[in-house]
Amino acid sequence: MDRNDGLAYEHDGVRFAYPPTVIWEEDERWTYAREPLLRRMPDDSLVCLHYSGGPREPDDDNVELITRSYDDGATWSAPQVLFEHPSRGVWVTELFAEAGSPCAFVHTFETANHYGDLHTYRSWTTDHGKSWSEPISLPGGVGHVSVRQGMVLRDGAWLFPVYWQEVTRGFAWQRRDGRSDRRSSTGQQDWLFCCGVLRSDDEGRSFRLHGSIRHPRFRLWEPNVAELGDGSLMMLMRVTGAESGALWRSDSTDGGVTWSMPHPTDIPNPSTKLTLFTHDGAVILLNNPNPVIGERKPLTLWVSHDDGATWPTQLILADHPDGRGVYYPHGLMDRERQILYLACDIKTRHFLIKIPFGDFLA
């Protein structure tokens, strides 16, 4: 791929293959935001959630912001606080709009324990994102997982890839100046992330946690799942601590109940978030295909027609040559408009670009 070819649009040093729109940008109140979550509401408006607040993440002052667009993403409202907590950080990792009323998966945490004591809740909107219910616990006792992009499987089940931290040593960690010393005293490897899925066979009235996809030394996290042509499931995961920068993979042939041993793929990744979609037998991957850890650029769209074995279509969507990168892709496949709506992150700005299906699906 030629990293300069086709990047005809520029905004503040970021080069894009399609015209960008700024969804959110820093100001005196909100100096940074992470992980934009983009969804279409039942009234055809767009909403985007932004993880912000405090001097960093994780921080007890973290909040979740919301912006709205009523003209298909051409303009966006000023950010408003959507979820906050008086003593804990707040983080929304999924906005599920595939069935029924849109549902946000809301998490709280204590900074000193990093994400080790994450608590998981749900909140709904019945007025297209204008108001939201008070977050409540997930039914069934599943309460300490980071919920990622959900889907409705062919059998009607709801499936959400998740990850969590498990303490294998260092139980007696202590605070220092309001933050944890467990990284230095016990090592991050003792609080490893591992992956699984939440499955609901009754449209969210109950959930079961399946899978325990892990490595004895590496952190596997931020998983995404695609349902393949034969009905099996492919999970791709971010890894931290591995010798080389690549995505890892696990597969399920029973609807997510059991999963294969994880293994590295040949898809480069600098330890950052990916996003998967499917359409008419194709798997679409949004990723930073760079093997250098921390080099989160360029941002690309790859397409596979053989269940992830090969990726012959590879488009560069954005690059940030003089910056840290352009990363954390999220979005939606608008099958009616035949457009992929993509939100991405440079920490001080979140952008929207629209990619016609015809440009990547032959």
GIRAWO-V563923 format. One line per field, one symbol per residue. psi: psi as a letter, one per 20 degrees, with the letter a starting at -180 (. if undefined). burial: + if it has 9 or more other C-alpha atoms within 8 Angstrom, else -. Layout:
psi: ???
burial: ???
This chain:
psi: poiipimipqolippqiqpqpogqqqahgnirqrmpopqprhjjrqqpqpoaqriapqqijqrprpqqpjkkjhqqrqqqpgprqhiqqqppipookhpbpqppopqqrpghjcjhkppprqqqpjkkjhqqqpprqqqjjojlqopaorrorhjiqppoqrrrqpoirkhlqqqolirqjhghhiphiimqqrqbqpppjkljhqqppqqmorqihqpprlqqqpprhjirpppqqqqpirhqoqqqqqqpjkkjgqqrpqqqakoqpkmrqrpqrqoliqppppqnmpiopinmqrprpqppjlkjgqmhpopphqqmhjahapamqqbqonhgilpoppprpkgiqpqpqpophiiio.
burial: ------+-++--++++++-+++++++---++++++++++++---++++++++++---+++++++++++++-++-++----+--++--++++++++++----++++++++++-++++++++++++++-++--+-----+---+++++++++-++---+++++++++++--+--+-+---++++---++++++++++++++++----++++++-+++--+++++++++++--+++++++++-----+++++++++-++-++--+--+--+++++++++++---++++++++++-+-+++++++++++-+---+-++++++++---+++++++++++---+++++++++-++++++++++--+--
